[in-house]
Amino acid sequence: LANLPSRYAELYSSPNKLLSNHVQSGHPNHGNRSQHFRGDRSEYIKLIKRMLSNGMVALTDNPKCVNNLFTVPKDADSQRLIIDGRWANLGFVQPEKISLPTPDILSELFVPDTHNSLLFVAKCDISDFYHNLMIPEWLTEFFGLPRVSFRELGIDRDGYTFPNCLTLLMGLSYSVRLARLVPAHIGSRAGISAMSPALCR
C-alpha cells in the first residue's frame, strides 16, 4: 500500500469498495473450501514448505475462499506458478479496465534534430516481481490454497491448516493494475514523471 498513489492506497486498504454485494451481505455460498490439489501431493507439500520459508504464505484455520493452483512452462528449467483465483475473483467487483503499453509508444518518442541528441532505451526484468509485493492483509483471506496437514509440514500437531497467499498473484483480477501502478508511483516519487503515462494509461 505504501508504494501506491494515495487514491489507490485508500481503495485497496479495505474491502469496503472492492467486495461484491453478495459477499458484503454475507452470502453463504461464497468461498469454496473443498478444493483439493490436482497433482502429485508430495510436490505440493514441497511447494508449500518453500513458500512458507520465503514468506509467501501463512497458515490459517479459516480462509474466506480456497483456490487451486497450477503451473505453466516458463523456460527449459522452470515453471511459472499460477494461483487459479476464479473463486476468489467472484467475490470482487470488476476491476477498472487497463490498457497495457505496446511497442507503438516507441514511435511516439521525439528527439530534437541536433547532433547532440541521443535516445537511450533500456529494459530491466525484475525477478519474481509480483511476489516482491505484499497484498493487504484483508485480501490474503480470499487466497487460501488447498489444505495440508500440520504433520505433512513437519509440525508436531494433529489436524489441518490452509496456506494463505501473502504476495501479489497471477490470478487476482487486480494484479495487472497493481503491478503497473507500483513502479509508476515509485518512478514518480524519484522524479521520473515520464514513466506514468506509459505504464498506466
VMD Tcl script that draws the C-alpha trace (Angstrom):
set ca {
  {0.00 0.00 0.00}
  {2.89 2.36 0.73}
  {4.00 2.05 -2.90}
  {0.65 3.05 -4.41}
  {-0.67 6.53 -5.20}
  {-2.82 7.76 -2.30}
  {-6.09 7.27 -4.21}
  {-5.33 3.61 -4.85}
  {-3.78 3.03 -1.42}
  {-7.08 4.14 0.13}
  {-9.11 1.98 -2.27}
  {-7.14 -1.21 -1.60}
  {-6.64 -0.67 2.13}
  {-10.03 -2.20 2.99}
  {-12.66 -4.41 1.32}
  {-15.38 -1.75 1.51}
  {-15.35 -0.72 -2.15}
  {-13.96 -3.91 -3.67}
  {-16.16 -6.74 -2.46}
  {-19.22 -7.60 -4.50}
  {-22.65 -7.06 -2.95}
  {-23.35 -10.74 -2.25}
  {-20.11 -11.10 -0.27}
  {-20.66 -7.91 1.70}
  {-24.10 -9.17 2.66}
  {-22.60 -12.41 3.96}
  {-23.83 -14.65 1.16}
  {-23.18 -18.22 2.43}
  {-22.24 -19.64 -0.95}
  {-19.10 -17.62 -1.49}
  {-15.81 -19.21 -0.52}
  {-15.22 -22.68 -1.90}
  {-13.35 -24.59 0.81}
  {-13.42 -28.03 -0.78}
  {-10.54 -27.58 -3.22}
  {-8.06 -30.43 -3.44}
  {-4.71 -30.12 -5.14}
  {-4.79 -31.85 -8.51}
  {-1.32 -33.29 -8.87}
  {1.49 -35.01 -7.04}
  {0.79 -34.46 -3.32}
  {4.46 -34.67 -2.35}
  {5.33 -31.91 -4.84}
  {2.55 -29.73 -3.45}
  {3.85 -30.16 0.09}
  {7.38 -29.26 -1.04}
  {5.99 -26.16 -2.74}
  {4.09 -25.03 0.37}
  {7.15 -25.57 2.57}
  {9.24 -23.48 0.17}
  {6.59 -20.74 0.06}
  {6.41 -20.71 3.86}
  {10.17 -20.34 4.19}
  {10.13 -17.44 1.70}
  {7.29 -15.57 3.41}
  {4.88 -16.11 0.50}
  {2.17 -17.86 2.55}
  {0.97 -18.00 6.15}
  {-1.16 -20.68 7.80}
  {-4.78 -20.13 8.74}
  {-7.67 -22.26 10.03}
  {-10.46 -20.40 8.30}
  {-9.81 -18.77 4.90}
  {-12.74 -17.00 3.25}
  {-12.01 -18.81 -0.01}
  {-9.80 -21.70 -1.17}
  {-8.34 -21.63 -4.67}
  {-6.49 -24.20 -6.69}
  {-3.17 -23.70 -8.43}
  {-1.22 -24.92 -11.44}
  {1.97 -24.21 -13.34}
  {2.81 -23.36 -16.92}
  {6.21 -23.76 -18.62}
  {8.46 -20.72 -18.11}
  {11.72 -21.82 -19.69}
  {13.70 -25.02 -20.14}
  {14.35 -25.45 -16.41}
  {11.44 -23.86 -14.57}
  {7.69 -23.42 -14.35}
  {5.55 -20.38 -13.58}
  {3.22 -20.75 -10.60}
  {-0.37 -19.61 -11.23}
  {-2.99 -19.39 -8.50}
  {-6.38 -20.16 -10.05}
  {-8.19 -17.21 -8.49}
  {-11.54 -17.61 -10.21}
  {-13.34 -18.48 -6.97}
  {-11.83 -15.52 -5.14}
  {-12.41 -13.10 -8.02}
  {-16.14 -13.90 -7.92}
  {-16.22 -12.05 -4.63}
  {-14.85 -8.78 -6.02}
  {-16.29 -6.04 -8.16}
  {-14.87 -5.89 -11.68}
  {-11.54 -4.03 -11.80}
  {-11.19 -0.96 -13.98}
  {-10.06 -1.65 -17.50}
  {-6.34 -1.29 -18.05}
  {-4.57 -0.68 -21.34}
  {-1.03 -2.03 -21.28}
  {1.79 -0.25 -23.11}
  {2.63 -1.61 -26.56}
  {5.64 -1.07 -28.85}
  {3.85 1.72 -30.73}
  {4.75 4.00 -27.80}
  {8.33 3.99 -29.07}
  {7.18 5.55 -32.33}
  {5.77 8.49 -30.34}
  {9.14 9.40 -28.81}
  {10.58 12.65 -30.12}
  {14.28 13.50 -30.22}
  {15.29 17.06 -31.19}
  {17.12 17.19 -34.51}
  {20.54 18.22 -33.25}
  {23.86 16.46 -33.41}
  {23.99 16.20 -29.60}
  {20.62 14.46 -29.25}
  {20.66 10.83 -28.15}
  {17.89 8.40 -27.35}
  {18.58 5.64 -24.85}
  {16.31 2.63 -24.42}
  {16.68 0.14 -21.57}
  {14.82 -2.81 -20.13}
  {15.02 -4.27 -16.65}
  {13.40 -7.59 -15.76}
  {12.81 -7.83 -12.01}
  {12.94 -11.42 -10.85}
  {9.65 -12.69 -9.35}
  {8.28 -9.15 -9.46}
  {4.73 -9.98 -8.35}
  {5.99 -11.87 -5.33}
  {8.06 -8.87 -4.23}
  {4.77 -7.10 -3.50}
  {2.78 -7.95 -0.37}
  {-1.01 -7.75 -0.65}
  {-3.16 -6.14 2.07}
  {-3.96 -8.46 4.97}
  {-7.73 -8.50 4.33}
  {-7.11 -9.68 0.76}
  {-4.97 -12.64 1.84}
  {-8.06 -14.23 3.42}
  {-9.54 -14.76 -0.06}
  {-6.45 -16.54 -1.36}
  {-6.28 -19.71 0.65}
  {-4.77 -22.77 -1.01}
  {-5.84 -26.43 -0.64}
  {-5.46 -27.67 2.90}
  {-2.48 -29.56 4.25}
  {-1.98 -31.42 7.49}
  {0.37 -29.99 10.09}
  {2.29 -33.25 10.07}
  {2.84 -33.03 6.30}
  {4.57 -29.72 7.00}
  {6.70 -31.27 9.71}
  {4.73 -29.65 12.54}
  {4.05 -31.90 15.54}
  {0.33 -31.27 15.75}
  {-2.84 -33.04 14.64}
  {-5.30 -31.53 12.21}
  {-5.27 -29.50 9.03}
  {-4.50 -25.94 8.02}
  {-4.74 -23.78 4.92}
  {-1.87 -21.78 3.38}
  {-2.95 -18.19 2.71}
  {-1.10 -16.33 -0.06}
  {0.60 -13.12 1.11}
  {2.09 -11.81 -2.13}
  {0.63 -10.43 -5.35}
  {-0.66 -13.24 -7.53}
  {-1.10 -14.04 -11.15}
  {-4.73 -14.98 -10.80}
  {-6.02 -11.99 -8.83}
  {-8.13 -9.81 -11.10}
  {-6.46 -6.63 -9.80}
  {-2.87 -7.85 -10.14}
  {-2.04 -6.28 -13.50}
  {-3.33 -2.88 -12.38}
  {-1.37 -3.04 -9.11}
  {1.79 -4.27 -10.80}
  {1.71 -1.29 -13.18}
  {0.84 1.32 -10.56}
  {3.69 0.46 -8.20}
  {6.69 1.11 -10.50}
  {4.98 4.19 -11.95}
  {4.44 5.63 -8.46}
  {7.97 4.81 -7.33}
  {9.30 6.39 -10.52}
  {7.16 9.47 -9.97}
  {8.49 9.89 -6.42}
  {12.01 9.64 -7.84}
  {11.24 12.42 -10.31}
  {10.78 10.16 -13.35}
  {7.36 11.52 -14.19}
  {7.54 10.30 -17.78}
  {7.03 6.74 -16.54}
  {3.45 7.31 -15.51}
  {1.62 7.74 -18.84}
  {3.40 4.82 -20.48}
  {2.80 2.43 -17.61}
  {-0.71 3.31 -16.54}
  {-2.58 4.74 -19.49}
}
mol new
graphics top color blue
foreach p $ca { graphics top sphere $p radius 0.5 }
foreach p [lrange $ca 0 end-1] q [lrange $ca 1 end] { graphics top cylinder $p $q radius 0.2 }
display resetview
